[in-house]
């Protein structure tokens, strides 16, 4: 340990005990971190019309930002690949982040939006049974969150995310 990490396909494979150590590193630690970053920073898809403005107000967005849409498409594709590599890890990260929204430890409109955009982006990346089970958990938690939160702006953001997620699946 402590030596340079070789992420390429050549080099220290034999010194690391073959390809297994590298594969385990990718799948366990590194890819979990990548999934977490992707989910936490998911770009806004073009379908979303309700956003938070610079003053913190909930508003309908009118114009389309083509750079953000391109970023969303790239991030969605990467997250789908990451989900194919390890669906359980992707689901666990998403459900942990959703729990943090429900219990209030990381509640914010931005956190909820990026999480729901990420959840919507992996539609079709798992089996139908896994997708149904996952979606039931997500919608149940989002409905509970909508019931628990006070204020029309909070409810509007949560309702917008429910509609987005349901629309993707």
Secondary structure, DSSP 8 states (H G I E B T S, - for coil): --S----SSSSTTTTTTSHHHHHHHIIIIIHHHHHHHHHHT----TT--EEE-TTS-EEE--S--HHHHHHHHHHHHHHHHHHHH-HHHHHHHHHHHHHHHHSSTT--HHHHHHHHHHHHHTTTSS-HHHHHHHHHHHHHHHHHHHHH--SHHHHHHHHHHHHHHHHH-
